[in-house]
């Protein structure tokens, strides 16, 4: 599979796992469905960006750093939105987003192949 497809698929799976960790925060359990959907979409966006970056730059370290920063930026946007009680969860959202982004970058660089020419 090419790098973009690998990035999107890995982003979907890891994003869903990232969102599932919200279960451990009792205050947001009522919104778990929306969190899972949002985290999956966020992971797919990071995977898409990491896949296109991986097509241009063939460096595992740079790919990990790029995807981790994109994951951190998207997580910061989500963390800026308060929950229904008005509380923000900066560390609880941004740290897993950063780590998930780094993992997406690694898998995209390591296991993504080149696109086939037709």
KEKE-3310 file (N, C-alpha, C; in steps of 0.2 Angstrom, whole numbers, plus 5000, padded with zeros to 4 digits):
npx = (5004:5002:5010:5001:4988:4992:4994:4982:4974:4981:4980:4966:4964:4973:4968:4955:4959:4965:4955:4947:4953:4947:4938:4943:4942:4930:4921:4919:4913:4900:4900:4907:4905:4905:4918:4926:4923:4927:4941:4945:4943:4952:4964:4964:4966:4979:4986:4984:4991:5004:5006:5007:5018:5027:5029:5036:5048:5059:5063:5063:5064:5061:5049:5042:5043:5036:5023:5020:5020:5010:4999:5000:4996:4983:4977:4978:4969:4957:4958:4957:4943:4931:4924:4906:4905:4914:4927:4944:4954:4969:4982:4978:4972:4982:4994:4992:4988:5000:5008:5001:5002:5015:5017:5009:5017:5028:5024:5019:5030:5038:5031:5024:5023:5029:5019:5011:5014:5004)
npy = (4994:5012:5026:5036:5030:5020:5029:5035:5024:5019:5030:5031:5020:5021:5034:5031:5022:5032:5041:5032:5032:5042:5036:5034:5046:5051:5062:5065:5054:5053:5059:5050:5044:5055:5059:5048:5047:5060:5059:5049:5055:5065:5058:5052:5063:5067:5056:5057:5069:5065:5055:5061:5069:5060:5055:5064:5066:5055:5050:5043:5049:5063:5061:5056:5067:5077:5072:5071:5084:5089:5081:5086:5100:5098:5092:5102:5111:5104:5103:5116:5118:5118:5106:5102:5107:5117:5115:5112:5100:5100:5093:5080:5078:5083:5076:5062:5065:5070:5059:5049:5055:5054:5040:5037:5044:5036:5023:5026:5031:5019:5008:5011:5010:5015:5024:5016:5018:5021)
npz = (5000:4997:5005:5009:5010:5020:5030:5032:5036:5047:5055:5057:5065:5076:5080:5085:5096:5103:5106:5114:5126:5133:5141:5153:5160:5170:5169:5156:5150:5145:5133:5125:5112:5103:5105:5101:5087:5083:5087:5079:5066:5068:5069:5056:5048:5052:5048:5034:5031:5036:5027:5014:5017:5019:5006:5000:5008:5013:5027:5042:5055:5053:5048:5059:5068:5061:5059:5073:5077:5070:5075:5088:5086:5081:5092:5101:5097:5099:5113:5117:5116:5128:5140:5144:5157:5157:5159:5154:5146:5144:5145:5146:5133:5124:5126:5122:5109:5103:5105:5098:5085:5083:5082:5071:5061:5061:5057:5045:5038:5039:5035:5023:5006:4990:4978:4965:4948:4934)
capx = (5000:5006:5011:4995:4983:4994:4994:4975:4971:4984:4977:4960:4964:4976:4964:4950:4961:4966:4948:4944:4956:4943:4934:4946:4940:4923:4917:4917:4910:4893:4902:4912:4904:4908:4925:4928:4922:4932:4948:4946:4944:4959:4970:4965:4969:4986:4989:4984:4997:5010:5007:5009:5024:5032:5030:5041:5053:5060:5066:5059:5065:5058:5042:5039:5043:5031:5016:5019:5018:5003:4995:4999:4992:4976:4975:4978:4963:4952:4959:4954:4936:4929:4918:4900:4906:4918:4934:4948:4959:4975:4987:4974:4971:4987:4999:4990:4988:5007:5011:4998:5004:5022:5016:5007:5022:5033:5021:5018:5037:5042:5028:5021:5027:5028:5013:5012:5013:4999)
capy = (5000:5018:5029:5040:5025:5018:5034:5036:5018:5019:5036:5029:5015:5024:5039:5028:5020:5038:5043:5027:5033:5046:5033:5035:5053:5050:5068:5065:5048:5054:5061:5046:5043:5060:5059:5042:5050:5066:5057:5045:5060:5069:5053:5051:5070:5067:5051:5060:5074:5061:5051:5066:5071:5054:5054:5069:5066:5048:5050:5041:5054:5069:5059:5056:5074:5081:5069:5072:5091:5090:5078:5091:5105:5097:5091:5108:5114:5101:5104:5123:5118:5116:5101:5105:5110:5123:5113:5111:5095:5101:5087:5073:5078:5085:5071:5057:5067:5070:5052:5046:5058:5051:5033:5037:5046:5031:5018:5029:5030:5013:5002:5014:5009:5020:5024:5013:5022:5018)
capz = (5000:4997:5011:5011:5012:5026:5035:5034:5040:5054:5059:5059:5071:5082:5083:5089:5102:5107:5109:5119:5132:5136:5145:5160:5162:5171:5168:5149:5148:5142:5126:5122:5105:5099:5106:5097:5080:5083:5087:5073:5061:5069:5067:5049:5045:5054:5043:5027:5031:5036:5021:5009:5019:5018:4999:4998:5013:5015:5033:5048:5061:5051:5047:5066:5070:5057:5061:5080:5078:5067:5080:5094:5084:5081:5099:5105:5094:5102:5120:5118:5117:5135:5140:5146:5163:5156:5160:5148:5148:5140:5145:5144:5126:5120:5126:5118:5102:5101:5104:5092:5079:5082:5080:5064:5057:5061:5053:5038:5035:5039:5031:5017:5000:4985:4974:4958:4942:4930)
cpx = (5004:5005:5004:4989:4985:4993:4986:4972:4974:4981:4970:4960:4967:4972:4958:4953:4963:4960:4945:4947:4952:4939:4936:4945:4932:4919:4915:4914:4904:4894:4906:4911:4906:4915:4928:4928:4927:4939:4950:4947:4951:4965:4970:4968:4977:4989:4989:4990:5003:5011:5010:5016:5029:5033:5036:5048:5054:5065:5062:5059:5061:5050:5038:5038:5037:5024:5015:5017:5011:4998:4994:4995:4985:4973:4974:4971:4957:4952:4956:4947:4934:4924:4912:4901:4910:4925:4937:4953:4965:4980:4984:4973:4977:4993:4998:4990:4995:5009:5008:5000:5011:5022:5014:5012:5027:5030:5020:5025:5040:5038:5024:5026:5026:5022:5015:5010:5009:5001)
cpy = (5006:5021:5033:5035:5022:5023:5035:5030:5018:5024:5035:5025:5018:5030:5036:5025:5026:5041:5038:5028:5038:5043:5033:5041:5053:5056:5068:5059:5048:5056:5056:5044:5048:5061:5054:5045:5055:5064:5053:5050:5063:5064:5052:5058:5070:5062:5053:5065:5070:5057:5055:5068:5066:5053:5059:5068:5059:5048:5049:5046:5060:5067:5059:5063:5078:5078:5071:5080:5092:5087:5083:5097:5104:5095:5097:5112:5111:5102:5111:5123:5115:5110:5105:5109:5116:5121:5111:5105:5095:5095:5081:5073:5079:5079:5065:5059:5067:5063:5048:5048:5055:5044:5033:5039:5040:5025:5020:5028:5023:5008:5005:5013:5015:5019:5020:5018:5018:5020)
cpz = (5000:5004:5013:5013:5019:5032:5037:5038:5047:5058:5061:5066:5077:5085:5087:5095:5106:5110:5114:5126:5136:5141:5152:5163:5164:5169:5160:5146:5144:5134:5123:5115:5101:5099:5102:5090:5079:5083:5081:5067:5061:5067:5059:5045:5047:5049:5036:5027:5031:5030:5015:5010:5017:5010:4997:5002:5015:5021:5039:5053:5059:5050:5054:5068:5067:5059:5069:5081:5075:5072:5086:5092:5084:5088:5103:5103:5098:5110:5121:5119:5124:5135:5143:5152:5163:5157:5154:5151:5143:5140:5143:5137:5122:5120:5122:5111:5099:5100:5099:5086:5077:5079:5073:5059:5056:5056:5046:5034:5034:5035:5025:5011:4995:4981:4967:4952:4937:4923)
residu = (UNK:UNK:UNK:UNK:UNK:UNK:UNK:UNK:UNK:UNK:UNK:UNK:UNK:UNK:UNK:UNK:UNK:UNK:UNK:UNK:UNK:UNK:UNK:UNK:UNK:UNK:UNK:UNK:UNK:UNK:UNK:UNK:UNK:UNK:UNK:UNK:UNK:UNK:UNK:UNK:UNK:UNK:UNK:UNK:UNK:UNK:UNK:UNK:UNK:UNK:UNK:UNK:UNK:UNK:UNK:UNK:UNK:UNK:UNK:UNK:UNK:UNK:UNK:UNK:UNK:UNK:UNK:UNK:UNK:UNK:UNK:UNK:UNK:UNK:UNK:UNK:UNK:UNK:UNK:UNK:UNK:UNK:UNK:UNK:UNK:UNK:UNK:UNK:UNK:UNK:UNK:UNK:UNK:UNK:UNK:UNK:UNK:UNK:UNK:UNK:UNK:UNK:UNK:UNK:UNK:UNK:UNK:UNK:UNK:UNK:UNK:UNK:UNK:UNK:UNK:UNK:UNK:UNK)
# end
